[in-house]
Amino acid sequence: MDSQLKKAVINHQQEKIEEYLKKLETDNSFSLASLIEDLLSLMLMECSLRYGSFHFVKMSLFLRELSQKNYFSRESELEIAGVVVLGLSERHFINLEADSSGYKEKTQIAESYQQFKDNFSPANYKDKLDFLFYNLDQNYKETVNYLHRLFAEYYNPSWNPHYYTGLYCALELYKSEKINDNKVKKMAVIQAVEYFADNVL
């Protein structure tokens, strides 16, 4: 992605964004699908999940798919690009970096829900991300079930539904073949767990 566009979006520089969008009108190489692909990592940096970050990502992926199938005219793609980029610029961002230590060699696969709980919880998630991602990669279906059960244990009627749906959407993105960047997928899961922990604990 154009680094100047990224800076303009993060810093809410509407004039520079509009200049960029204006240049797209004469850019014969422009593709809505490619633009959305380049913006995905930035979309997932958006930190206020309560304002619909994952809904924004899902809709963008849907629009990317339609673009790949040539559903839109060039004029429509330019209009949609404006909506996506300007909409993204209205959000607030935080910087996240993946832990460079990677997976630990002796990380184990949880063989039961209790074993999963003994190793991972919203309270200790920052220290147990290697365990979580190892289990998601090696035993995705069961690990997703464990996470849903774990989050449900904290439920009370005053919950904002996004505490739970944020996790669901992040886990769907994690297994999605539409996103190739593993850092982006991990970022989505980390944000969902962090959002839950910050608001429920």
Z-matrix of the N, CA and C atoms (Angstrom, degrees):
N
C 1 1.449
C 2 1.517 1 109.24
N 3 1.328 2 117.35 1 145.55
C 4 1.446 3 122.66 2 176.38
C 5 1.525 4 109.06 3 -57.06
N 6 1.338 5 116.59 4 121.81
C 7 1.463 6 120.14 5 -176.30
C 8 1.520 7 111.39 6 -64.30
N 9 1.341 8 116.77 7 -31.21
C 10 1.459 9 119.99 8 178.65
C 11 1.525 10 111.00 9 -67.43
N 12 1.330 11 116.53 10 -37.69
C 13 1.464 12 119.77 11 176.85
C 14 1.521 13 109.84 12 -65.45
N 15 1.333 14 116.65 13 -43.39
C 16 1.461 15 120.64 14 179.53
C 17 1.522 16 110.63 15 -58.10
N 18 1.327 17 117.20 16 -46.57
C 19 1.467 18 121.12 17 179.31
C 20 1.520 19 110.94 18 -63.04
N 21 1.325 20 116.11 19 -40.73
C 22 1.460 21 119.96 20 -179.40
C 23 1.523 22 111.33 21 -64.47
N 24 1.340 23 116.82 22 -40.10
C 25 1.467 24 120.92 23 179.08
C 26 1.523 25 110.56 24 -65.75
N 27 1.329 26 116.69 25 -48.95
C 28 1.463 27 120.81 26 -178.09
C 29 1.523 28 111.63 27 -62.39
N 30 1.341 29 116.67 28 -36.85
C 31 1.469 30 121.45 29 -176.52
C 32 1.522 31 113.14 30 -94.95
N 33 1.348 32 116.36 31 8.23
C 34 1.471 33 121.99 32 175.85
C 35 1.528 34 112.31 33 57.54
N 36 1.329 35 116.67 34 40.71
C 37 1.468 36 121.41 35 -179.27
C 38 1.531 37 109.24 36 -90.75
N 39 1.333 38 115.12 37 84.67
C 40 1.458 39 121.19 38 -172.33
C 41 1.530 40 113.03 39 -59.87
N 42 1.333 41 117.09 40 -38.88
C 43 1.466 42 119.49 41 -177.92
C 44 1.527 43 111.35 42 -62.82
N 45 1.336 44 116.38 43 -43.60
C 46 1.464 45 119.96 44 179.73
C 47 1.524 46 111.08 45 -66.89
N 48 1.333 47 116.04 46 -36.01
C 49 1.466 48 119.78 47 178.14
C 50 1.525 49 110.25 48 -64.93
N 51 1.321 50 115.95 49 -43.48
C 52 1.462 51 119.83 50 179.94
C 53 1.530 52 111.17 51 -65.94
N 54 1.341 53 116.60 52 -34.17
C 55 1.467 54 120.18 53 175.50
C 56 1.531 55 110.00 54 -63.54
N 57 1.336 56 115.75 55 -42.39
C 58 1.466 57 120.68 56 179.03
C 59 1.525 58 110.50 57 -62.18
N 60 1.330 59 116.21 58 -45.17
C 61 1.464 60 120.65 59 -179.55
C 62 1.528 61 111.11 60 -64.41
N 63 1.325 62 116.17 61 -35.05
C 64 1.464 63 120.50 62 178.30
C 65 1.526 64 110.49 63 -64.49
N 66 1.334 65 116.61 64 -39.70
C 67 1.469 66 120.83 65 179.88
C 68 1.531 67 111.60 66 -65.65
N 69 1.340 68 116.10 67 -28.85
C 70 1.465 69 119.24 68 -179.97
C 71 1.521 70 112.14 69 -62.55
N 72 1.334 71 116.36 70 -26.71
C 73 1.463 72 120.38 71 -177.49
C 74 1.526 73 112.01 72 -61.51
N 75 1.336 74 116.55 73 -27.65
C 76 1.471 75 120.07 74 -179.85
C 77 1.526 76 112.33 75 -109.90
N 78 1.323 77 116.26 76 9.35
C 79 1.468 78 121.01 77 -179.92
C 80 1.530 79 109.07 78 -93.91
N 81 1.306 80 116.13 79 104.60
C 82 1.470 81 120.29 80 -177.06
C 83 1.523 82 113.40 81 -69.19
N 84 1.328 83 116.76 82 -16.21
C 85 1.468 84 120.06 83 -179.73
C 86 1.530 85 112.19 84 -89.91
N 87 1.349 86 116.64 85 -1.46
C 88 1.466 87 119.98 86 -176.90
C 89 1.522 88 111.92 87 -62.76
N 90 1.323 89 115.41 88 137.18
C 91 1.465 90 122.62 89 175.63
C 92 1.519 91 108.47 90 -141.21
N 93 1.319 92 117.33 91 126.28
C 94 1.458 93 120.82 92 178.42
C 95 1.521 94 110.67 93 -60.37
N 96 1.332 95 116.47 94 -40.86
C 97 1.469 96 120.44 95 -179.74
C 98 1.525 97 110.79 96 -59.52
N 99 1.321 98 117.24 97 -43.64
C 100 1.468 99 121.03 98 -179.57
C 101 1.519 100 111.28 99 -68.20
N 102 1.331 101 116.91 100 -38.79
C 103 1.463 102 120.60 101 179.16
C 104 1.523 103 110.59 102 -61.79
N 105 1.333 104 116.71 103 -46.65
C 106 1.462 105 120.61 104 179.81
C 107 1.522 106 110.69 105 -64.45
N 108 1.323 107 117.10 106 -40.58
C 109 1.467 108 120.96 107 177.36
C 110 1.524 109 110.46 108 -57.69
N 111 1.325 110 116.49 109 -43.36
C 112 1.462 111 121.18 110 -179.41
C 113 1.526 112 112.19 111 -69.38
N 114 1.324 113 116.95 112 -28.40
C 115 1.464 114 121.03 113 -176.78
C 116 1.523 115 113.64 114 -87.34
N 117 1.330 116 118.22 115 -9.62
C 118 1.465 117 120.66 116 -173.72
C 119 1.521 118 113.00 117 -57.49
N 120 1.325 119 117.10 118 -45.58
C 121 1.465 120 118.96 119 -178.75
C 122 1.517 121 110.82 120 -62.62
N 123 1.325 122 117.12 121 -35.34
C 124 1.459 123 121.05 122 178.55
C 125 1.522 124 110.65 123 -70.31
N 126 1.325 125 117.22 124 -38.54
C 127 1.465 126 120.74 125 177.68
C 128 1.524 127 110.76 126 -58.77
N 129 1.331 128 116.52 127 -39.57
C 130 1.456 129 120.53 128 -176.63
C 131 1.522 130 112.84 129 -81.22
N 132 1.331 131 117.29 130 -7.62
C 133 1.463 132 120.15 131 172.68
C 134 1.516 133 110.70 132 -78.06
N 135 1.324 134 116.73 133 -18.88
C 136 1.458 135 120.96 134 -177.67
C 137 1.514 136 108.98 135 -61.86
N 138 1.332 137 116.87 136 128.05
C 139 1.466 138 119.07 137 -165.93
C 140 1.518 139 114.68 138 -97.78
N 141 1.343 140 120.00 139 -15.38
C 142 1.456 141 120.16 140 -175.14
C 143 1.521 142 110.37 141 -93.08
N 144 1.330 143 116.33 142 82.32
C 145 1.462 144 120.12 143 -176.75
C 146 1.520 145 111.89 144 -61.46
N 147 1.318 146 117.13 145 -26.86
C 148 1.468 147 119.43 146 -178.52
C 149 1.530 148 110.99 147 -64.48
N 150 1.322 149 117.69 148 -18.53
C 151 1.457 150 120.36 149 179.54
C 152 1.524 151 112.39 150 -96.82
N 153 1.297 152 117.08 151 16.53
C 154 1.452 153 120.03 152 168.14
C 155 1.505 154 116.79 153 92.01
N 156 1.326 155 117.84 154 30.55
C 157 1.462 156 120.15 155 -178.96
C 158 1.518 157 112.11 156 -55.08
N 159 1.337 158 117.21 157 -48.55
C 160 1.456 159 119.51 158 -175.66
C 161 1.523 160 111.79 159 -70.14
N 162 1.319 161 117.21 160 -30.80
C 163 1.460 162 119.83 161 175.33
C 164 1.530 163 109.41 162 -64.55
N 165 1.319 164 115.41 163 -39.04
C 166 1.465 165 121.14 164 178.63
C 167 1.523 166 110.29 165 -63.42
N 168 1.328 167 116.02 166 -43.50
C 169 1.466 168 120.84 167 179.79
C 170 1.527 169 110.53 168 -65.18
N 171 1.325 170 116.62 169 -46.39
C 172 1.469 171 119.92 170 -178.69
C 173 1.531 172 111.58 171 -61.10
N 174 1.328 173 116.22 172 -43.07
C 175 1.462 174 119.32 173 178.96
C 176 1.526 175 110.80 174 -65.17
N 177 1.329 176 116.62 175 -38.89
C 178 1.465 177 120.22 176 178.76
C 179 1.525 178 110.94 177 -63.92
N 180 1.338 179 116.78 178 -40.69
C 181 1.464 180 120.27 179 177.43
C 182 1.527 181 111.11 180 -64.01
N 183 1.320 182 115.71 181 -37.62
C 184 1.465 183 120.15 182 177.83
C 185 1.530 184 110.23 183 -64.59
N 186 1.332 185 116.46 184 -43.30
C 187 1.464 186 120.57 185 178.59
C 188 1.529 187 111.00 186 -65.70
N 189 1.338 188 116.38 187 -37.27
C 190 1.462 189 120.01 188 177.46
C 191 1.528 190 110.57 189 -61.42
N 192 1.331 191 116.00 190 -42.83
C 193 1.464 192 120.15 191 -179.90
C 194 1.526 193 111.21 192 -63.27
N 195 1.333 194 116.56 193 -41.93
C 196 1.466 195 119.82 194 178.18
C 197 1.526 196 110.94 195 -64.94
N 198 1.338 197 115.75 196 -37.06
C 199 1.464 198 119.95 197 177.73
C 200 1.525 199 110.88 198 -64.01
N 201 1.331 200 116.25 199 -42.13
C 202 1.468 201 120.54 200 179.44
C 203 1.525 202 111.72 201 -62.65
N 204 1.329 203 115.68 202 -27.76
C 205 1.468 204 120.41 203 179.61
C 206 1.532 205 112.08 204 -92.33
N 207 1.348 206 115.07 205 8.45
C 208 1.471 207 121.66 206 176.30
C 209 1.528 208 113.56 207 60.62
N 210 1.340 209 115.91 208 38.94
C 211 1.458 210 119.83 209 178.24
C 212 1.531 211 111.83 210 -76.13
N 213 1.328 212 117.23 211 -25.58
C 214 1.460 213 120.80 212 -172.22
C 215 1.525 214 112.30 213 -103.98
N 216 1.319 215 115.12 214 148.97
C 217 1.465 216 120.15 215 169.98
C 218 1.527 217 107.75 216 -75.97
N 219 1.323 218 117.08 217 166.25
C 220 1.463 219 120.28 218 178.14
C 221 1.530 220 110.65 219 -60.41
N 222 1.332 221 116.36 220 -40.84
C 223 1.464 222 120.16 221 179.66
C 224 1.527 223 111.04 222 -61.10
N 225 1.329 224 116.37 223 -41.01
C 226 1.467 225 120.27 224 179.37
C 227 1.524 226 110.87 225 -66.29
N 228 1.335 227 116.61 226 -40.30
C 229 1.463 228 120.03 227 179.94
C 230 1.525 229 110.69 228 -63.11
N 231 1.325 230 117.23 229 -38.46
C 232 1.464 231 120.41 230 178.28
C 233 1.525 232 110.69 231 -65.96
N 234 1.329 233 116.66 232 -40.43
C 235 1.468 234 120.69 233 178.37
C 236 1.526 235 110.59 234 -64.15
N 237 1.327 236 116.04 235 -44.75
C 238 1.468 237 120.53 236 -179.90
C 239 1.522 238 110.46 237 -64.90
N 240 1.326 239 117.15 238 -39.43
C 241 1.466 240 120.65 239 178.01
C 242 1.518 241 110.42 240 -57.74
N 243 1.332 242 116.56 241 -41.38
C 244 1.458 243 120.54 242 178.64
C 245 1.513 244 112.20 243 -63.04
N 246 1.333 245 116.32 244 -43.27
C 247 1.468 246 120.53 245 179.38
C 248 1.527 247 110.85 246 -63.17
N 249 1.333 248 116.64 247 -44.15
C 250 1.466 249 120.90 248 -178.10
C 251 1.525 250 111.25 249 -65.76
N 252 1.323 251 116.95 250 -50.09
C 253 1.466 252 120.42 251 -175.75
C 254 1.527 253 111.37 252 -67.90
N 255 1.325 254 117.39 253 -45.78
C 256 1.463 255 119.97 254 -179.77
C 257 1.526 256 110.99 255 -67.32
N 258 1.337 257 116.65 256 -36.78
C 259 1.466 258 119.57 257 176.80
C 260 1.511 259 111.58 258 -63.83
N 261 1.316 260 116.33 259 -40.63
C 262 1.461 261 120.74 260 179.37
C 263 1.520 262 111.12 261 -65.88
N 264 1.325 263 117.00 262 -34.13
C 265 1.467 264 120.45 263 -177.48
C 266 1.525 265 112.61 264 -69.78
N 267 1.334 266 117.61 265 -14.65
C 268 1.463 267 120.94 266 179.66
C 269 1.523 268 112.57 267 -84.50
N 270 1.328 269 117.15 268 -4.72
C 271 1.461 270 120.91 269 -177.80
C 272 1.523 271 111.08 270 -92.74
N 273 1.328 272 115.43 271 169.91
C 274 1.461 273 121.33 272 -179.68
C 275 1.522 274 109.05 273 -111.40
N 276 1.315 275 115.88 274 146.89
C 277 1.460 276 120.66 275 -170.19
C 278 1.521 277 113.25 276 -124.70
N 279 1.336 278 113.93 277 153.72
C 280 1.456 279 121.75 278 169.73
C 281 1.517 280 106.99 279 -130.41
N 282 1.312 281 116.73 280 154.92
C 283 1.459 282 121.01 281 177.69
C 284 1.520 283 109.88 282 -93.82
N 285 1.328 284 116.34 283 130.05
C 286 1.458 285 121.83 284 177.08
C 287 1.517 286 108.93 285 -124.52
N 288 1.326 287 116.59 286 141.26
C 289 1.458 288 120.57 287 176.48
C 290 1.513 289 108.96 288 -127.85
N 291 1.313 290 116.19 289 138.09
C 292 1.463 291 120.15 290 178.18
C 293 1.518 292 109.86 291 -70.69
N 294 1.316 293 116.42 292 148.82
C 295 1.461 294 121.65 293 176.23
C 296 1.518 295 108.96 294 -67.67
N 297 1.316 296 117.08 295 122.78
C 298 1.464 297 120.84 296 -175.67
C 299 1.519 298 113.10 297 -75.10
N 300 1.334 299 117.08 298 -7.51
C 301 1.463 300 119.31 299 -176.82
C 302 1.527 301 112.46 300 -72.32
N 303 1.343 302 116.73 301 -21.92
C 304 1.466 303 120.00 302 178.75
C 305 1.521 304 111.87 303 71.21
N 306 1.336 305 115.93 304 -166.99
C 307 1.455 306 121.05 305 179.93
C 308 1.529 307 110.71 306 -73.16
N 309 1.306 308 115.45 307 147.36
C 310 1.457 309 120.10 308 173.76
C 311 1.525 310 108.67 309 -87.02
N 312 1.300 311 116.62 310 139.27
C 313 1.464 312 120.82 311 -174.56
C 314 1.524 313 112.98 312 -58.91
N 315 1.339 314 117.31 313 -34.19
C 316 1.457 315 120.03 314 -173.94
C 317 1.529 316 112.84 315 -95.30
N 318 1.332 317 117.56 316 11.71
C 319 1.454 318 119.98 317 177.75
C 320 1.522 319 109.58 318 -59.71
N 321 1.323 320 115.90 319 134.96
C 322 1.457 321 120.19 320 -174.47
C 323 1.516 322 112.30 321 -105.07
N 324 1.319 323 115.35 322 159.85
C 325 1.455 324 121.51 323 173.34
C 326 1.525 325 107.99 324 -92.36
N 327 1.328 326 116.37 325 128.21
C 328 1.459 327 120.47 326 179.31
C 329 1.526 328 109.70 327 -67.22
N 330 1.317 329 116.54 328 127.53
C 331 1.467 330 120.88 329 -178.71
C 332 1.524 331 112.48 330 -95.88
N 333 1.330 332 116.58 331 -4.48
C 334 1.462 333 120.90 332 178.01
C 335 1.524 334 108.33 333 -155.66
N 336 1.338 335 115.20 334 164.76
C 337 1.465 336 119.58 335 177.88
C 338 1.520 337 110.91 336 -61.64
N 339 1.328 338 116.99 337 -41.17
C 340 1.460 339 120.24 338 -179.81
C 341 1.529 340 111.07 339 -62.00
N 342 1.308 341 116.00 340 -40.73
C 343 1.466 342 119.41 341 178.84
C 344 1.533 343 110.56 342 -65.57
N 345 1.322 344 116.19 343 -36.85
C 346 1.463 345 119.69 344 176.51
C 347 1.528 346 110.01 345 -63.59
N 348 1.345 347 116.86 346 -46.65
C 349 1.464 348 121.27 347 179.34
C 350 1.522 349 111.95 348 -61.58
N 351 1.306 350 116.61 349 -35.52
C 352 1.465 351 120.28 350 -179.91
C 353 1.528 352 111.86 351 -66.29
N 354 1.316 353 115.74 352 -22.28
C 355 1.463 354 120.05 353 -175.80
C 356 1.525 355 114.44 354 -108.39
N 357 1.331 356 116.66 355 -17.22
C 358 1.464 357 118.51 356 -176.10
C 359 1.520 358 110.54 357 -145.36
N 360 1.332 359 116.19 358 137.04
C 361 1.461 360 121.78 359 174.66
C 362 1.528 361 108.29 360 -154.90
N 363 1.336 362 118.06 361 161.19
C 364 1.467 363 119.62 362 177.09
C 365 1.528 364 112.53 363 -58.37
N 366 1.329 365 116.39 364 -27.58
C 367 1.464 366 119.73 365 -178.20
C 368 1.528 367 112.76 366 -72.99
N 369 1.339 368 117.17 367 -30.68
C 370 1.470 369 119.45 368 -176.33
C 371 1.527 370 112.75 369 -115.80
N 372 1.343 371 116.48 370 17.17
C 373 1.469 372 119.40 371 -170.35
C 374 1.528 373 113.38 372 -58.63
N 375 1.335 374 117.81 373 -32.26
C 376 1.469 375 119.81 374 -176.98
C 377 1.526 376 111.76 375 -63.21
N 378 1.323 377 116.16 376 -30.81
C 379 1.465 378 120.32 377 -179.27
C 380 1.524 379 112.69 378 -91.82
N 381 1.334 380 117.02 379 -6.42
C 382 1.466 381 120.15 380 -172.98
C 383 1.531 382 113.43 381 -122.19
N 384 1.315 383 116.55 382 19.70
C 385 1.461 384 119.07 383 -179.10
C 386 1.521 385 112.08 384 -65.62
N 387 1.338 386 117.01 385 -32.99
C 388 1.465 387 119.33 386 178.11
C 389 1.523 388 110.35 387 -62.26
N 390 1.346 389 116.03 388 -41.01
C 391 1.466 390 121.37 389 177.83
C 392 1.528 391 110.36 390 -64.02
N 393 1.332 392 116.59 391 -45.89
C 394 1.460 393 120.78 392 -177.90
C 395 1.525 394 111.62 393 -61.22
N 396 1.319 395 117.12 394 -50.27
C 397 1.464 396 119.54 395 -176.39
C 398 1.527 397 112.32 396 -70.72
N 399 1.315 398 116.92 397 -31.94
C 400 1.465 399 119.36 398 175.99
C 401 1.525 400 109.66 399 -62.72
N 402 1.330 401 116.00 400 -43.09
C 403 1.460 402 119.88 401 179.75
C 404 1.530 403 112.02 402 -70.56
N 405 1.321 404 117.42 403 -36.99
C 406 1.463 405 119.47 404 176.17
C 407 1.528 406 110.91 405 -62.97
N 408 1.319 407 116.41 406 -38.22
C 409 1.461 408 120.24 407 -178.75
C 410 1.528 409 112.60 408 -75.27
N 411 1.329 410 116.40 409 -35.25
C 412 1.462 411 119.99 410 -174.86
C 413 1.528 412 113.66 411 -94.53
N 414 1.326 413 116.61 412 -24.73
C 415 1.465 414 120.15 413 -174.22
C 416 1.532 415 108.71 414 -149.08
N 417 1.332 416 115.61 415 61.47
C 418 1.464 417 121.23 416 -168.71
C 419 1.531 418 113.26 417 -57.85
N 420 1.313 419 117.49 418 -52.70
C 421 1.463 420 120.85 419 -173.22
C 422 1.521 421 112.20 420 -59.28
N 423 1.321 422 117.48 421 -48.02
C 424 1.465 423 120.29 422 -179.30
C 425 1.524 424 111.23 423 -68.05
N 426 1.320 425 116.52 424 -38.22
C 427 1.465 426 119.74 425 -179.49
C 428 1.520 427 111.08 426 -64.72
N 429 1.323 428 117.27 427 -38.97
C 430 1.460 429 121.13 428 175.81
C 431 1.527 430 110.08 429 -62.10
N 432 1.328 431 117.15 430 -43.21
C 433 1.466 432 120.44 431 177.11
C 434 1.523 433 111.13 432 -61.06
N 435 1.334 434 116.16 433 -42.44
C 436 1.463 435 120.24 434 179.12
C 437 1.532 436 110.93 435 -61.50
N 438 1.321 437 116.70 436 -43.85
C 439 1.465 438 120.54 437 -179.27
C 440 1.524 439 111.48 438 -63.83
N 441 1.320 440 117.08 439 -42.57
C 442 1.463 441 120.11 440 178.95
C 443 1.531 442 110.65 441 -63.54
N 444 1.311 443 117.21 442 -41.43
C 445 1.470 444 120.87 443 177.73
C 446 1.524 445 110.89 444 -64.74
N 447 1.314 446 115.65 445 -41.37
C 448 1.463 447 120.27 446 -178.88
C 449 1.523 448 111.02 447 -64.07
N 450 1.320 449 116.94 448 -46.73
C 451 1.462 450 119.96 449 -179.98
C 452 1.525 451 110.78 450 -64.30
N 453 1.343 452 116.71 451 -37.17
C 454 1.466 453 120.60 452 -178.45
C 455 1.524 454 111.94 453 -64.21
N 456 1.319 455 117.77 454 -26.07
C 457 1.463 456 120.65 455 179.66
C 458 1.525 457 112.10 456 -65.12
N 459 1.316 458 117.17 457 -20.58
C 460 1.460 459 121.05 458 -179.04
C 461 1.525 460 112.32 459 -94.26
N 462 1.328 461 116.68 460 1.77
C 463 1.463 462 120.66 461 -171.37
C 464 1.526 463 112.71 462 -63.04
N 465 1.336 464 114.79 463 141.46
C 466 1.463 465 121.38 464 165.34
C 467 1.526 466 107.47 465 -146.37
N 468 1.337 467 118.49 466 158.72
C 469 1.470 468 121.67 467 -173.08
C 470 1.523 469 114.72 468 -60.07
N 471 1.322 470 118.00 469 -19.12
C 472 1.465 471 120.20 470 -178.15
C 473 1.528 472 113.04 471 -85.70
N 474 1.336 473 116.23 472 0.79
C 475 1.468 474 121.42 473 -179.50
C 476 1.524 475 112.55 474 -54.99
N 477 1.309 476 115.71 475 138.58
C 478 1.464 477 121.06 476 163.28
C 479 1.530 478 106.06 477 -75.84
N 480 1.333 479 119.43 478 126.60
C 481 1.476 480 120.01 479 -176.96
C 482 1.521 481 113.77 480 -58.10
N 483 1.341 482 117.19 481 -21.78
C 484 1.460 483 119.57 482 179.32
C 485 1.525 484 111.88 483 -67.13
N 486 1.329 485 118.05 484 -19.36
C 487 1.467 486 119.23 485 177.03
C 488 1.527 487 109.93 486 -59.08
N 489 1.321 488 115.31 487 -34.82
C 490 1.463 489 120.74 488 -176.90
C 491 1.525 490 111.79 489 -96.74
N 492 1.338 491 116.64 490 -43.53
C 493 1.465 492 119.51 491 -177.05
C 494 1.524 493 111.73 492 -67.48
N 495 1.338 494 116.76 493 -27.34
C 496 1.464 495 119.50 494 176.46
C 497 1.512 496 111.10 495 -60.78
N 498 1.336 497 116.22 496 -41.15
C 499 1.466 498 120.74 497 177.94
C 500 1.523 499 110.29 498 -65.81
N 501 1.326 500 116.20 499 -45.29
C 502 1.465 501 120.38 500 -179.00
C 503 1.528 502 110.62 501 -57.55
N 504 1.323 503 116.57 502 -47.42
C 505 1.466 504 120.43 503 -178.71
C 506 1.521 505 111.41 504 -65.09
N 507 1.337 506 116.53 505 -39.83
C 508 1.467 507 120.26 506 -179.40
C 509 1.521 508 111.14 507 -64.28
N 510 1.323 509 116.59 508 -40.45
C 511 1.468 510 120.16 509 179.96
C 512 1.523 511 111.37 510 -69.19
N 513 1.329 512 116.97 511 -33.45
C 514 1.464 513 120.02 512 175.31
C 515 1.527 514 110.38 513 -65.92
N 516 1.336 515 115.93 514 -40.84
C 517 1.463 516 119.71 515 177.38
C 518 1.522 517 110.94 516 -65.27
N 519 1.334 518 116.40 517 -34.42
C 520 1.465 519 120.31 518 -176.80
C 521 1.529 520 111.72 519 -62.99
N 522 1.310 521 116.59 520 -35.11
C 523 1.471 522 119.08 521 -179.03
C 524 1.531 523 112.30 522 -95.37
N 525 1.338 524 116.56 523 -2.98
C 526 1.459 525 120.22 524 -175.87
C 527 1.525 526 112.24 525 -66.57
N 528 1.313 527 115.77 526 136.53
C 529 1.464 528 121.27 527 176.09
C 530 1.526 529 110.95 528 -85.02
N 531 1.320 530 116.52 529 -3.64
C 532 1.460 531 120.24 530 -179.28
C 533 1.524 532 111.95 531 -80.88
N 534 1.337 533 116.63 532 -14.25
C 535 1.462 534 121.31 533 177.64
C 536 1.516 535 107.99 534 -118.94
N 537 1.312 536 116.69 535 123.27
C 538 1.462 537 120.88 536 -176.91
C 539 1.521 538 113.58 537 -95.53
N 540 1.317 539 116.98 538 -18.35
C 541 1.462 540 121.24 539 -175.58
C 542 1.532 541 110.03 540 -83.13
N 543 1.331 542 117.23 541 111.21
C 544 1.466 543 120.91 542 -178.53
C 545 1.518 544 112.62 543 -65.56
N 546 1.330 545 117.32 544 -30.32
C 547 1.466 546 119.59 545 177.92
C 548 1.521 547 110.67 546 -63.07
N 549 1.321 548 115.97 547 -39.72
C 550 1.460 549 120.87 548 178.73
C 551 1.522 550 110.08 549 -63.96
N 552 1.322 551 116.59 550 -42.91
C 553 1.465 552 120.63 551 -179.98
C 554 1.526 553 110.95 552 -63.41
N 555 1.325 554 116.27 553 -44.37
C 556 1.467 555 119.94 554 179.28
C 557 1.525 556 110.69 555 -64.17
N 558 1.324 557 115.88 556 -39.57
C 559 1.456 558 120.21 557 -179.91
C 560 1.525 559 111.01 558 -58.88
N 561 1.333 560 116.37 559 -39.84
C 562 1.461 561 120.66 560 179.98
C 563 1.524 562 111.11 561 -62.56
N 564 1.328 563 116.99 562 -44.94
C 565 1.467 564 121.14 563 -179.74
C 566 1.526 565 110.61 564 -66.85
N 567 1.321 566 117.08 565 -44.25
C 568 1.470 567 120.55 566 -179.95
C 569 1.519 568 110.33 567 -59.80
N 570 1.336 569 117.17 568 -44.27
C 571 1.462 570 120.05 569 -179.90
C 572 1.523 571 111.57 570 -63.04
N 573 1.329 572 117.15 571 -40.34
C 574 1.464 573 120.18 572 -179.30
C 575 1.524 574 111.07 573 -64.49
N 576 1.329 575 117.02 574 -43.73
C 577 1.466 576 120.73 575 179.54
C 578 1.524 577 110.18 576 -67.87
N 579 1.325 578 116.61 577 -41.46
C 580 1.465 579 120.78 578 179.61
C 581 1.521 580 110.96 579 -63.39
N 582 1.321 581 116.54 580 -43.05
C 583 1.465 582 121.56 581 178.88
C 584 1.526 583 110.58 582 -60.55
N 585 1.325 584 116.22 583 -43.37
C 586 1.462 585 121.36 584 178.10
C 587 1.528 586 110.74 585 -62.52
N 588 1.329 587 116.53 586 -50.29
C 589 1.464 588 121.02 587 -177.02
C 590 1.523 589 111.60 588 -61.83
N 591 1.326 590 116.93 589 -41.91
C 592 1.466 591 120.85 590 -177.74
C 593 1.521 592 112.41 591 -66.62
N 594 1.322 593 117.65 592 -29.32
C 595 1.465 594 120.67 593 -174.52
C 596 1.522 595 114.79 594 -101.90
N 597 1.328 596 117.31 595 -19.97
C 598 1.468 597 119.90 596 -174.77
C 599 1.524 598 112.54 597 -105.06
N 600 1.315 599 117.35 598 -37.85
C 601 1.473 600 119.42 599 -175.82
C 602 1.524 601 111.45 600 -74.26
